[in-house]
Amino acid sequence: MPKPLNILLITTDQQHYSTLGVLNPKIRTSNLDRLCREGMRFERAYCPSPVCTPSRGSIITGLYPSHHGAWTIGVKLPENVPTIGERLIEAGYRTGLIGKAHFQPLVSTPESPSLEAHPTLRDLDFWRGFKDQWYGFQHLELARNHADEKHVGQHYAIWLEEHGLKDWKDYFQPVQGEKSRMAPTTFADHPYWSRRDRSWKLPQELHYTRWTGERSLAYLDERARDGAPFFLWASFHDPHPPYAVSEPWASMYDPADMVPGALVPGEHDKNPPHFRMTQEVSPDFRAWHKPFEAHGCDSHLYPVDELKKDMAIYYGMMSFLDQEIGRLLDRLDALGMTENTLVVFSTDHGHFLGQHGLVAKGPFHYEDMLRVPMIVRQPGTVPAGIVSNALQSLVDFTPTVLEAVGLGNQTASLQGVSQYGVWTGRDERARDFILCENRHNPGMPHLISYVNDRYKITVYKEGPHGEIFDLEGDPAEINNLWGEPQMAALKQELTHEMLQGLMRSEPMKMPRVAHA
């Protein structure tokens, strides 16, 4: 009798699609390259939202953010939305999440209580005793911070103490009311992620990337002992800013060798005004900052030398987590689990490293932000060494896995589509369009992009502006066709397609069982 299929989801956070060694000779990711050789890499995979919480919510629910409820960051993913973990538990699976969750906001209120908020984040006694199932995960080991952010705590801080670092707070920014024991780390006149010293004093053996890897290995060992089929999400935090990492990774790449993206003169002339405003010293985005600051709606002017230093750290972060991914793959081999484990690698959304003059995520739906790396491997089932152009979305993860484990009858109420036929080489494609939602405030920014094989159209909730890019004829997305009179018919056609795509994506939560 064949063994049940295990699922190992490995994700990074805010990874540009080009940061794989198979695509980019300047970066070293030997283990992800191995995964590409042994599995299928998708050139055209997309996120359903270009910020963390909504995209991560879509991964585990199979629904777009507008339907699962966590429509942006700072918004809680409702705990009553069915998740893939709950479905798998009912089928006899063990489920675990190790690393970053970001399902809930950094503030807790009576109407929206959050476990990922202060002071709970640093209440280590609470986390030592926390045994509840959460969003369909039975086993949880969590950390909420990036680099030395003050949001450190949870299971990671417990692990630090268990490994002898009783003064772990000395390596992180202080919470409100706590005296800082750190030297100044940021430039006062630069964004929060711009560092004076990008080499973090925390030893690599105690870095959260190592922690995520170590604890994921322990989870695999436990499942090998009890023989239970599992779904494990190994959720790595990097290469998300701030740009600081432990040695030797902080010095692995020479900033002089980095080639960041750059603004093409005049490229924003045809774009909506907020694109041009990013190239001003002090742009006025107050109309969009309601009620919260709109991510990326600020000046993106930034010294190129600093950007190169950031990029070197970004690459170092990737190589560090690549090492840990290699350890996971090796452990699957050692435990005899490789053949019956479906490995899926991706990230929650993309990133800007100077492309189009941008250095932070925001309402800029370029491929840099929406496209994500994706690799799938299962020896003997997923063809090896294949590069596919079939459209993929992270919202497809849940229905695809449910079909893979024999629960395809549970996908009718989902908005994602099963890609299992594509992943196994049976089908050429499972979808012919992509939707990406970006609802960052109740008013603006609020935009939706529709992508087909050739074109991308972006429409805003307010105002007459938009974007249309020919991804085949203009892959760098320099020439916005939205306002071109000769493209009026194309705009109408794409708008019609988008509306049909939205209607086709509506979930049918209840079956029709009678005439009336």
C-alpha positions as CSV (number, residue, x, y, z in Angstrom):
1,M,0.0,0.0,0.0
2,P,1.5,3.4,-1.0
3,K,2.4,5.8,1.8
4,P,0.2,8.9,2.2
5,L,1.5,12.0,0.6
6,N,3.3,14.5,2.8
7,I,3.2,18.2,2.1
8,L,6.2,20.5,2.8
9,L,5.5,24.2,2.0
10,I,8.7,26.3,2.2
11,T,8.3,30.1,1.8
12,T,10.4,33.2,2.1
13,D,9.1,36.7,2.7
14,Q,9.3,39.4,0.0
15,Q,11.6,37.6,-2.4
16,H,12.1,39.0,-5.9
17,Y,11.5,36.4,-8.5
18,S,15.0,36.8,-10.0
19,T,16.9,35.8,-6.8
20,L,17.6,32.2,-7.8
21,G,21.0,31.0,-8.9
22,V,19.5,29.4,-12.0
23,L,18.3,32.8,-13.2
24,N,21.0,35.1,-11.7
25,P,24.7,34.3,-11.7
26,K,25.4,36.9,-9.0
27,I,23.5,35.0,-6.3
28,R,24.4,31.6,-4.8
29,T,21.4,29.4,-4.0
30,S,22.7,25.9,-4.7
31,N,19.9,24.1,-2.9
32,L,17.1,26.0,-4.6
33,D,18.9,25.3,-7.8
34,R,18.9,21.6,-6.9
35,L,15.1,21.8,-6.3
36,C,14.7,23.3,-9.8
37,R,16.7,20.4,-11.3
38,E,14.6,17.8,-9.4
39,G,11.3,19.5,-9.9
40,M,9.3,22.0,-12.0
41,R,10.0,25.8,-11.9
42,F,7.2,28.2,-12.8
43,E,8.2,31.4,-14.6
44,R,4.7,33.0,-14.2
45,A,3.6,32.5,-10.7
46,Y,1.8,35.4,-9.0
47,C,0.7,36.5,-5.5
48,P,-3.0,37.4,-4.9
49,S,-1.9,40.5,-3.0
50,P,1.5,42.2,-2.7
51,V,1.5,42.4,1.1
52,C,2.0,39.7,3.7
53,T,-1.2,39.0,5.6
54,P,-3.7,38.9,2.7
55,S,-1.4,36.8,0.5
56,R,-0.6,34.4,3.4
57,G,-4.3,34.1,4.1
58,S,-5.0,33.2,0.5
59,I,-2.4,30.4,0.6
60,I,-4.1,28.6,3.5
61,T,-7.8,29.4,2.5
62,G,-7.8,29.2,-1.3
63,L,-9.7,32.5,-1.3
64,Y,-8.8,36.0,-2.4
65,P,-8.3,38.6,0.3
66,S,-11.7,40.3,-0.5
67,H,-13.3,37.0,0.4
68,H,-11.3,35.6,3.3
69,G,-11.4,39.0,5.0
70,A,-7.8,39.9,5.7
71,W,-7.8,42.6,3.0
72,T,-4.5,44.2,3.9
73,I,-1.8,44.2,6.6
74,G,-3.0,45.4,10.0
75,V,-6.2,43.4,9.4
76,K,-6.9,40.1,11.1
77,L,-7.5,36.9,9.1
78,P,-10.9,35.8,10.6
79,E,-10.4,32.6,12.6
80,N,-13.7,31.1,11.3
81,V,-12.6,30.9,7.7
82,P,-11.9,27.3,6.8
83,T,-8.3,26.5,6.1
84,I,-6.4,23.7,4.4
85,G,-5.0,22.6,7.7
86,E,-8.5,21.9,9.1
87,R,-9.4,19.9,6.0
88,L,-6.2,17.9,6.3
89,I,-6.6,17.2,10.0
90,E,-10.0,15.7,9.3
91,A,-8.3,13.4,6.8
92,G,-5.8,12.2,9.4
93,Y,-2.9,14.6,8.8
94,R,-0.7,16.3,11.4
95,T,-0.2,20.0,10.6
96,G,2.6,22.4,11.7
97,L,3.7,26.0,11.1
98,I,7.2,27.0,12.0
99,G,8.4,30.6,11.4
100,K,6.4,33.6,10.5
101,A,2.6,33.6,10.5
102,H,1.5,37.2,10.2
103,F,-2.2,36.3,10.2
104,Q,-3.0,38.9,12.8
105,P,-2.1,42.6,13.4
106,L,0.4,44.2,15.7
107,V,-2.4,45.8,17.7
108,S,-5.1,43.9,19.6
109,T,-8.6,45.3,20.2
110,P,-11.7,43.9,21.7
111,E,-13.3,43.6,18.3
112,S,-10.2,42.2,16.7
113,P,-8.1,40.4,19.3
114,S,-4.6,39.5,18.1
115,L,-2.0,37.0,19.4
116,E,0.6,38.7,17.3
117,A,0.5,42.0,19.2
118,H,2.4,43.5,22.1
119,P,2.5,42.7,25.0
120,T,1.5,39.1,24.1
121,L,4.4,38.8,21.7
122,R,6.9,39.0,24.6
123,D,4.8,37.1,27.1
124,L,7.0,33.9,27.0
125,D,5.0,32.1,29.7
126,F,1.9,32.5,27.5
127,W,3.7,31.0,24.5
128,R,5.2,28.2,26.6
129,G,1.6,27.2,27.5
130,F,0.0,27.8,24.2
131,K,-1.3,24.5,22.8
132,D,-4.3,25.6,20.8
133,Q,-5.0,24.7,17.2
134,W,-4.6,27.9,15.3
135,Y,-5.8,28.4,11.7
136,G,-5.6,24.7,11.2
137,F,-2.1,24.2,12.6
138,Q,-1.8,21.8,15.5
139,H,1.9,22.5,16.1
140,L,3.1,26.1,16.2
141,E,6.4,27.7,16.7
142,L,6.2,31.3,15.8
143,A,8.3,34.5,15.5
144,R,7.0,37.8,14.3
145,N,10.1,40.0,13.8
146,H,12.3,40.8,10.8
147,A,16.0,41.4,11.7
148,D,16.3,43.3,15.0
149,E,12.7,44.6,15.1
150,K,11.1,45.0,18.5
151,H,8.4,42.5,17.5
152,V,10.6,39.6,18.6
153,G,9.3,37.1,21.1
154,Q,7.0,34.1,21.0
155,H,8.7,30.6,20.5
156,Y,11.8,32.1,19.0
157,A,12.7,34.0,22.2
158,I,12.0,30.9,24.2
159,W,14.5,29.0,22.0
160,L,17.0,31.8,22.4
161,E,16.8,31.4,26.2
162,E,17.0,27.7,25.9
163,H,20.2,28.1,23.9
164,G,21.8,30.3,26.6
165,L,21.0,33.8,25.3
166,K,19.3,35.2,28.4
167,D,20.0,38.7,27.3
168,W,18.4,38.3,23.9
169,K,16.6,41.7,24.2
170,D,20.0,43.4,23.8
171,Y,20.1,42.3,20.2
172,F,16.7,43.8,19.3
173,Q,15.0,47.2,19.3
174,P,13.2,48.1,22.5
175,V,9.5,48.1,23.0
176,Q,7.8,51.3,24.2
177,G,8.9,52.2,27.7
178,E,12.0,49.9,27.5
179,K,15.4,51.5,27.6
180,S,17.5,50.7,24.5
181,R,20.7,48.8,25.1
182,M,21.6,49.0,21.4
183,A,23.8,51.4,19.5
184,P,21.8,53.5,16.9
185,T,21.2,51.2,13.9
186,T,19.3,53.3,11.5
187,F,20.0,56.5,9.6
188,A,17.8,59.3,11.0
189,D,17.1,60.8,7.6
190,H,16.5,57.4,5.8
191,P,13.8,54.8,5.9
192,Y,13.6,52.5,8.9
193,W,15.3,49.7,7.0
194,S,18.4,51.7,6.1
195,R,21.2,50.6,8.4
196,R,24.4,52.1,9.7
197,D,25.7,48.6,10.4
198,R,24.2,45.9,8.3
199,S,26.3,43.2,10.0
200,W,24.1,42.0,12.9
201,K,26.0,41.1,16.0
202,L,23.6,38.2,16.7
203,P,25.6,34.9,15.9
204,Q,24.3,33.0,13.0
205,E,23.7,29.9,15.2
206,L,21.0,32.0,17.0
207,H,19.5,33.7,14.0
208,Y,15.8,33.1,13.3
209,T,16.7,31.6,9.9
210,R,18.7,28.9,11.7
211,W,15.8,28.6,14.2
212,T,13.2,28.0,11.5
213,G,15.5,25.4,9.9
214,E,16.3,23.6,13.2
215,R,12.8,23.4,14.4
216,S,11.5,22.3,11.0
217,L,14.0,19.5,11.0
218,A,12.8,18.5,14.5
219,Y,9.2,18.4,13.2
220,L,10.3,16.1,10.3
221,D,12.1,13.8,12.8
222,E,8.9,13.6,14.9
223,R,6.7,12.7,12.0
224,A,9.3,10.0,10.9
225,R,9.0,8.5,14.4
226,D,5.2,8.4,14.5
227,G,4.6,7.7,10.8
228,A,1.8,10.2,10.5
229,P,1.2,12.0,7.2
230,F,1.9,15.7,7.6
231,F,1.6,19.2,6.2
232,L,4.4,21.4,7.4
233,W,4.8,25.1,6.5
234,A,8.4,26.1,7.0
235,S,7.9,29.9,6.9
236,F,11.3,31.8,6.6
237,H,11.2,35.5,7.5
238,D,13.9,36.8,5.1
239,P,14.9,38.5,2.8
240,H,12.4,41.0,4.1
241,P,14.0,44.3,5.2
242,P,15.5,45.7,7.5
243,Y,18.7,44.9,5.8
244,A,20.7,43.3,8.6
245,V,22.0,39.7,8.9
246,S,24.5,37.8,10.9
247,E,28.0,37.0,9.7
248,P,29.3,35.4,7.5
249,W,26.2,36.2,5.4
250,A,26.5,40.0,5.9
251,S,29.9,39.9,4.2
252,M,29.2,37.2,1.6
253,Y,28.5,39.6,-1.3
254,D,30.4,42.7,-2.3
255,P,28.2,45.8,-2.7
256,A,30.4,46.8,-5.6
257,D,29.3,43.7,-7.5
258,M,25.6,44.5,-7.1
259,V,23.6,45.9,-10.0
260,P,20.3,47.3,-8.7
261,G,17.5,48.3,-10.9
262,A,17.1,51.9,-12.0
263,L,14.6,54.4,-13.2
264,V,14.3,54.8,-16.9
265,P,14.0,58.5,-17.6
266,G,10.5,59.5,-18.5
267,E,9.0,56.1,-17.7
268,H,6.5,57.5,-15.2
269,D,5.3,60.2,-17.5
270,K,2.4,58.0,-18.7
271,N,1.7,56.5,-15.3
272,P,-0.7,57.6,-12.6
273,P,0.6,60.5,-10.6
274,H,1.6,58.5,-7.5
275,F,4.4,56.9,-9.5
276,R,6.0,60.2,-10.3
277,M,5.5,61.4,-6.8
278,T,7.8,58.7,-5.5
279,Q,10.6,60.5,-7.3
280,E,10.0,63.7,-5.4
281,V,11.9,64.7,-2.3
282,S,8.8,65.4,-0.1
283,P,5.7,64.1,-2.0
284,D,2.3,64.8,-0.4
285,F,0.4,61.5,-0.1
286,R,-1.9,62.7,2.7
287,A,-5.0,62.1,0.7
288,W,-4.2,58.4,0.7
289,H,-3.1,58.1,4.3
290,K,-6.6,57.4,5.6
291,P,-6.7,56.0,8.2
292,F,-3.2,54.5,8.1
293,E,0.0,55.3,6.3
294,A,-0.1,53.8,2.8
295,H,2.9,51.5,2.3
296,G,5.3,52.8,-0.3
297,C,3.6,56.1,-0.7
298,D,6.6,58.3,0.1
299,S,9.8,59.4,-1.6
300,H,11.8,56.5,-3.1
301,L,14.9,58.7,-3.7
302,Y,17.7,56.7,-2.2
303,P,21.5,56.8,-2.6
304,V,22.6,54.1,-5.1
305,D,25.6,53.2,-2.9
306,E,23.3,52.5,0.0
307,L,21.0,50.5,-2.3
308,K,23.9,48.3,-3.4
309,K,24.8,47.6,0.3
310,D,21.2,46.7,1.0
311,M,21.2,44.4,-2.1
312,A,24.3,42.6,-0.9
313,I,22.6,41.9,2.4
314,Y,19.4,40.8,0.6
315,Y,21.4,38.3,-1.3
316,G,23.2,37.2,1.9
317,M,19.9,36.6,3.5
318,M,18.8,34.4,0.6
319,S,22.0,32.4,0.7
320,F,21.6,31.8,4.4
321,L,18.0,30.5,4.1
322,D,19.1,28.5,1.0
323,Q,21.5,26.7,3.3
324,E,18.7,25.8,5.7
325,I,16.4,24.7,2.8
326,G,19.2,22.3,1.8
327,R,19.2,20.8,5.3
328,L,15.5,20.2,5.0
329,L,15.9,18.5,1.6
330,D,18.8,16.4,3.0
331,R,16.7,15.4,6.0
332,L,13.9,14.2,3.8
333,D,16.4,12.0,2.0
334,A,17.8,10.7,5.2
335,L,14.4,9.9,6.6
336,G,13.2,8.1,3.4
337,M,10.5,10.7,2.9
338,T,11.6,12.3,-0.4
339,E,9.5,10.1,-2.7
340,N,6.2,10.7,-0.9
341,T,6.6,14.3,0.0
342,L,5.3,17.1,-2.3
343,V,7.7,20.1,-1.8
344,V,6.4,23.5,-2.8
345,F,8.7,26.5,-2.6
346,S,7.5,30.1,-3.0
347,T,7.3,33.5,-1.3
348,D,4.3,35.7,-0.3
349,H,5.1,38.6,-2.7
350,G,7.9,40.3,-4.6
351,H,10.1,43.3,-3.9
352,F,11.8,46.3,-5.4
353,L,15.6,46.8,-5.5
354,G,15.6,50.0,-7.6
355,Q,13.5,48.8,-10.5
356,H,11.4,51.7,-11.8
357,G,13.1,53.9,-9.2
358,L,11.3,52.1,-6.4
359,V,12.8,50.6,-3.2
360,A,9.7,49.5,-1.2
361,K,6.5,47.7,-1.8
362,G,3.4,49.7,-2.5
363,P,0.6,50.4,-5.1
364,F,3.0,49.7,-8.0
365,H,1.8,46.5,-9.7
366,Y,4.9,45.8,-11.7
367,E,6.1,42.2,-12.2
368,D,8.8,42.8,-9.6
369,M,6.0,43.1,-7.0
370,L,3.5,40.6,-8.2
371,R,5.5,37.8,-9.7
372,V,6.9,35.2,-7.3
373,P,9.4,32.4,-7.5
374,M,7.7,28.9,-7.4
375,I,9.2,25.5,-7.5
376,V,7.4,22.2,-7.1
377,R,9.0,18.8,-6.5
378,Q,7.8,15.2,-6.0
379,P,10.1,12.6,-7.6
380,G,8.2,10.2,-9.9
381,T,5.1,12.4,-9.9
382,V,6.3,16.0,-10.8
383,P,8.5,16.0,-14.0
384,A,12.1,16.9,-13.2
385,G,14.0,19.8,-14.7
386,I,11.0,21.4,-16.3
387,V,10.4,25.2,-16.7
388,S,6.8,26.1,-17.2
389,N,5.1,29.3,-18.4
390,A,1.7,28.1,-17.1
391,L,0.0,30.8,-15.0
392,Q,0.1,30.1,-11.3
393,S,-1.3,31.9,-8.3
394,L,-0.7,31.3,-4.6
395,V,-4.5,31.2,-4.1
396,D,-4.2,27.8,-6.0
397,F,-2.1,26.2,-3.3
398,T,-5.1,24.9,-1.2
399,P,-7.2,23.4,-4.0
400,T,-4.0,21.9,-5.6
401,V,-2.9,20.1,-2.4
402,L,-6.4,18.9,-1.6
403,E,-6.5,17.2,-5.0
404,A,-3.0,15.8,-4.6
405,V,-4.0,14.1,-1.3
406,G,-7.3,12.8,-2.7
407,L,-9.6,15.5,-1.3
408,G,-10.5,17.2,-4.5
409,N,-14.2,17.0,-3.7
410,Q,-13.7,19.7,-1.1
411,T,-12.7,22.5,-3.5
412,A,-16.1,23.7,-4.8
413,S,-16.3,26.7,-2.4
414,L,-12.7,27.9,-3.2
415,Q,-11.6,30.6,-5.6
416,G,-8.3,29.1,-6.4
417,V,-8.1,26.3,-9.0
418,S,-6.2,23.0,-8.8
419,Q,-2.9,23.1,-10.6
420,Y,-2.2,19.4,-9.9
421,G,-2.7,18.4,-13.5
422,V,-0.1,21.0,-14.5
423,W,2.3,20.1,-11.7
424,T,2.2,16.5,-12.7
425,G,2.6,17.2,-16.4
426,R,-0.8,16.0,-17.4
427,D,-2.2,19.4,-18.4
428,E,-0.6,22.5,-20.0
429,R,-2.6,25.0,-18.0
430,A,-5.3,25.3,-15.3
431,R,-6.0,29.0,-15.6
432,D,-5.8,31.7,-18.2
433,F,-5.8,34.8,-16.0
434,I,-4.4,36.2,-12.7
435,L,-6.1,38.5,-10.3
436,C,-4.1,40.6,-7.8
437,E,-5.9,42.7,-5.2
438,N,-4.4,45.5,-3.2
439,R,-6.9,47.1,-0.8
440,H,-4.6,49.1,1.5
441,N,-7.1,51.6,2.9
442,P,-10.9,51.8,2.7
443,G,-10.5,54.6,0.1
444,M,-7.0,54.6,-1.5
445,P,-4.8,53.0,-2.4
446,H,-7.2,50.4,-3.7
447,L,-6.4,48.7,-7.0
448,I,-6.8,45.4,-8.8
449,S,-4.7,43.9,-11.6
450,Y,-5.7,41.4,-14.2
451,V,-3.0,39.5,-16.1
452,N,-3.4,37.2,-19.0
453,D,-0.8,35.5,-21.2
454,R,0.3,38.8,-22.7
455,Y,-1.2,41.8,-21.0
456,K,-1.6,43.3,-17.6
457,I,-4.3,45.9,-16.8
458,T,-4.6,47.7,-13.4
459,V,-7.7,49.6,-12.4
460,Y,-8.0,51.9,-9.3
461,K,-11.1,52.4,-7.1
462,E,-10.8,56.2,-7.5
463,G,-9.7,58.4,-10.3
464,P,-9.4,58.0,-14.1
465,H,-5.9,56.5,-14.1
466,G,-4.7,53.0,-14.7
467,E,-2.0,50.9,-16.4
468,I,-1.8,48.5,-19.3
469,F,1.4,46.8,-20.1
470,D,2.3,44.5,-22.9
471,L,4.4,41.9,-21.1
472,E,5.4,40.3,-24.3
473,G,6.5,43.4,-26.3
474,D,7.5,45.5,-23.3
475,P,8.7,43.0,-20.6
476,A,10.4,45.8,-18.6
477,E,7.0,47.6,-18.3
478,I,8.2,51.0,-19.4
479,N,5.5,52.0,-21.8
480,N,2.0,52.4,-20.2
481,L,-0.6,52.0,-22.9
482,W,-3.6,53.1,-20.8
483,G,-3.9,56.6,-22.3
484,E,-3.0,55.7,-25.9
485,P,-6.0,56.5,-28.2
486,Q,-5.0,53.7,-30.5
487,M,-5.3,51.3,-27.6
488,A,-8.9,52.1,-26.7
489,A,-10.1,48.8,-28.1
490,L,-7.5,46.8,-26.1
491,K,-8.5,48.6,-22.9
492,Q,-12.1,47.8,-23.5
493,E,-11.3,44.1,-24.2
494,L,-9.1,43.8,-21.1
495,T,-11.6,45.5,-18.9
496,H,-14.3,43.1,-20.1
497,E,-11.9,40.2,-19.5
498,M,-11.2,41.4,-16.0
499,L,-14.9,41.7,-15.1
500,Q,-15.5,38.2,-16.4
501,G,-12.5,37.0,-14.4
502,L,-13.9,38.5,-11.3
503,M,-17.2,36.8,-11.9
504,R,-15.6,33.5,-12.7
505,S,-13.7,33.7,-9.4
506,E,-16.8,34.2,-7.2
507,P,-17.1,31.2,-4.8
508,M,-20.3,29.2,-4.8
509,K,-20.4,28.4,-1.1
510,M,-23.6,26.5,-1.2
511,P,-24.8,24.0,-3.9
512,R,-28.1,24.7,-5.7
513,V,-30.3,21.8,-4.8
514,A,-33.8,22.7,-6.0
515,H,-35.7,24.7,-8.6
516,A,-36.7,27.3,-6.0
